[in-house]
């Protein structure tokens, strides 16, 4: 069984794979101040709940957008699972040819999403990850990562509005029934949600024009919310990053 970890700015998403099958998944809050023991104890508690033990794991792969946490997770993996983890980074085989001017700048989460989408659907394909930041990736028919776009995530956009306008409250990110609204909260929801939908549609449209068309695959916490209001998203794969990690592990084992 392969254990995969996707370390994001807000959450760590974890998955357990038997071959290509995702058997279990769970998530925990990212805490850059947590020790390897604290992470290890949390992991063991999840494993116990799922009726598994660390000895069931044959290999570990980690994608992390927070370099400062990597040593902690490396130590945790060795101590609690007795496995040296594989980290997505330079020297790892992905099957994707990165066309970035400086490939080292490309976030590992974007690489992993590209691998997951390309392995599932081939190319050309566009990935959208609605996370803390929203990232777009363009992958060609040949499997080249052509580049993409990054913009503030929905929650960042909402929080920025609240923090910089004294009279505006923090709101729940949900879709109001109309664009024209009669309360401050629903007006903010309309502006943020429908404005974001327009942003996504425009970026996808421009990317398709530059690529000559592509399938669009979305993942991340807000993908369902946005997809309800646009037909530019073809597939929603909540576990895309976990799938990509598993595929990368198999290419390197």
C-alpha positions in Angstrom: 0.0 0.0 0.0 1.3 3.5 -0.9 0.7 6.4 1.3 0.6 9.8 -0.4 0.6 13.3 1.2 -0.3 16.6 -0.4 0.9 19.4 1.8 -1.0 22.6 1.1 -1.0 26.0 2.8 -4.1 25.2 4.7 -4.5 21.4 4.8 -2.5 18.2 4.3 -4.5 15.8 2.2 -3.5 12.1 2.6 -4.4 9.0 0.6 -3.8 5.3 0.8 -3.5 3.4 -2.5 -3.6 -0.3 -3.5 -2.3 -0.1 -7.0 -4.5 2.5 -8.8 -7.3 2.3 -6.3 -7.6 5.0 -3.6 -8.6 2.9 -0.6 -8.9 5.7 2.0 -8.3 9.4 2.2 -8.3 12.0 5.0 -7.0 15.4 5.8 -5.5 17.4 8.6 -4.7 21.0 9.2 -1.3 22.2 8.1 0.7 23.4 11.1 4.2 24.6 10.4 5.0 24.6 14.1 4.0 21.0 14.8 6.7 18.5 15.6 7.3 15.2 13.9 5.8 13.4 16.9 2.7 15.5 16.8 2.2 14.7 13.1 3.1 11.1 13.7 0.5 10.7 16.5 -2.2 12.3 14.3 -1.3 9.9 11.5 -1.4 6.9 13.7 -4.8 7.9 15.1 -6.2 8.2 11.5 -4.7 4.8 10.6 -6.2 3.2 13.7 -9.6 4.6 12.9 -9.3 3.2 9.3 -8.2 -0.2 10.7 -4.7 0.0 9.3 -1.2 0.0 10.8 2.0 1.8 9.7 3.4 -1.6 8.7 0.8 -1.8 6.0 2.6 1.0 4.1 5.1 0.0 1.5 6.1 3.4 0.3 5.5 7.1 1.0 5.5 10.1 -1.4 5.0 13.7 -0.5 4.2 16.9 -2.4 4.8 20.1 -0.4 4.3 23.8 -1.1 5.9 24.6 2.3 9.6 23.7 2.2 10.0 24.4 6.0 7.8 21.5 6.9 9.6 18.9 4.7 12.2 17.9 7.3 9.5 17.4 9.9 7.5 15.1 7.6 10.6 13.3 6.5 11.5 12.6 10.2 7.9 11.6 11.0 7.9 9.1 8.0 11.1 7.5 9.1 10.2 7.3 12.8 6.6 6.2 12.6 6.4 4.3 9.3 10.0 3.2 9.0 10.1 4.5 5.4 12.2 7.1 3.7 9.7 9.3 1.9 9.9 10.3 -1.7 9.5 14.1 -2.3 8.2 15.5 -5.5 11.0 17.7 -6.8 14.1 17.9 -9.1 15.2 14.4 -10.3 11.8 12.8 -9.9 10.3 11.2 -13.0 6.8 12.6 -13.7 6.2 11.8 -17.4 5.6 15.6 -17.8 8.1 17.8 -19.7 8.1 21.2 -17.9 8.4 24.2 -20.2 8.7 26.8 -17.5 11.5 29.3 -17.9 12.8 28.1 -14.6 11.3 24.7 -13.7 12.4 25.0 -10.1 9.9 27.8 -9.7 6.9 25.6 -10.5 5.0 24.4 -7.4 5.0 20.7 -6.9 1.2 20.8 -6.4 0.8 22.0 -10.0 3.2 19.4 -11.3 1.2 16.6 -9.5 -2.1 17.9 -10.8 -0.7 18.0 -14.3 0.4 14.4 -14.0 -3.0 13.3 -12.5 -5.0 15.0 -15.3 -2.7 13.8 -18.1 -2.7 10.2 -16.9 -6.5 10.2 -16.6 -7.5 12.1 -19.7 -4.4 12.7 -21.9 -3.8 16.1 -23.5 -4.4 18.8 -24.2 -5.8 19.4 -20.8 -6.2 22.4 -18.5 -6.1 21.9 -14.7 -7.7 24.2 -12.2 -7.0 23.8 -8.5 -9.3 25.8 -6.3 -7.2 25.9 -3.1 -5.8 28.7 -1.0 -4.6 30.1 -4.3 -6.4 29.1 -7.5 -3.9 27.7 -10.0 -4.4 27.0 -13.7 -2.1 24.6 -15.6 -1.9 23.9 -19.4 -0.7 20.5 -20.6 -0.2 19.8 -24.3 -1.1 16.6 -26.2 2.6 15.6 -25.9 2.6 15.9 -22.1 4.4 19.3 -22.0 3.5 21.5 -19.1 3.2 24.8 -21.0 2.6 27.1 -18.0 -0.6 28.7 -16.6 -1.9 31.3 -14.3 -2.2 31.8 -10.5 -4.7 34.1 -8.7 -6.0 34.6 -5.1 -8.3 31.9 -3.9 -11.9 32.6 -3.1 -11.3 32.7 0.7 -8.3 35.1 0.2 -10.4 37.3 -2.0 -13.2 37.4 0.6 -10.9 38.0 3.5 -9.1 40.8 1.7 -12.4 42.5 1.1 -13.3 42.2 4.8 -9.9 43.3 6.1 -9.7 46.3 3.9 -13.2 47.6 4.2 -14.1 48.3 7.9 -17.9 48.0 7.6 -17.9 44.7 5.6 -18.3 41.5 7.6 -16.7 38.1 7.1 -19.1 36.0 5.1 -19.9 32.4 4.3 -18.8 31.6 0.8 -22.0 30.4 -0.8 -23.9 31.2 -4.0 -26.8 33.7 -3.6 -29.8 33.1 -5.8 -29.5 36.4 -7.7 -26.7 38.8 -8.8 -28.8 41.8 -7.7 -29.1 41.7 -3.9 -30.6 43.8 -1.1 -28.3 42.9 1.8 -24.6 43.6 2.4 -23.8 39.9 3.0 -25.6 38.6 -0.2 -24.2 41.5 -2.2 -20.7 40.5 -1.1 -21.4 36.8 -1.9 -22.7 37.7 -5.4 -19.7 39.9 -6.1 -17.2 37.3 -4.9 -18.8 34.2 -6.3 -20.1 35.4 -9.6 -17.1 37.6 -10.1 -14.9 34.6 -9.6 -16.9 32.6 -12.0 -16.3 35.2 -14.6 -12.6 35.2 -13.9 -12.4 31.5 -14.3 -14.4 31.5 -17.5 -12.2 34.2 -19.0 -8.9 32.6 -18.1 -10.0 29.2 -19.4 -11.3 30.8 -22.6 -8.0 32.6 -23.2 -6.0 29.4 -22.4 -8.1 27.3 -24.8 -7.5 30.0 -27.5 -3.7 29.8 -27.0 -3.8 25.9 -26.9 -6.2 25.3 -29.6 -8.8 23.7 -27.3 -8.5 21.5 -24.2 -10.4 19.4 -21.7 -10.8 21.2 -18.4 -10.3 19.3 -15.1 -11.0 20.9 -11.7 -10.1 20.0 -8.2 -10.0 21.7 -4.8 -12.5 22.7 -2.2 -14.4 25.3 -4.2 -14.6 23.4 -7.5 -18.2 22.2 -7.0 -19.3 25.7 -6.1 -17.8 27.3 -9.2 -18.8 24.5 -11.6 -22.5 25.0 -10.7 -22.3 28.4 -12.4 -20.2 27.6 -15.5 -20.0 25.1 -18.3 -16.3 25.6 -18.9 -15.4 22.8 -16.5 -15.6 19.4 -18.0 -14.6 17.2 -15.0 -14.4 17.6 -11.3 -11.9 15.2 -9.7 -11.6 15.9 -5.9 -8.8 13.5 -5.5 -6.8 14.6 -8.5 -3.7 15.6 -6.6 -3.6 12.3 -4.7 -4.0 10.3 -7.9 -1.1 12.3 -9.4 1.1 11.5 -6.5 0.4 7.8 -6.7 1.2 7.9 -10.5 4.5 9.6 -9.8 5.4 7.1 -7.1 4.8 4.2 -9.5 7.0 5.9 -12.1 9.9 6.0 -9.7 9.7 2.8 -7.7 
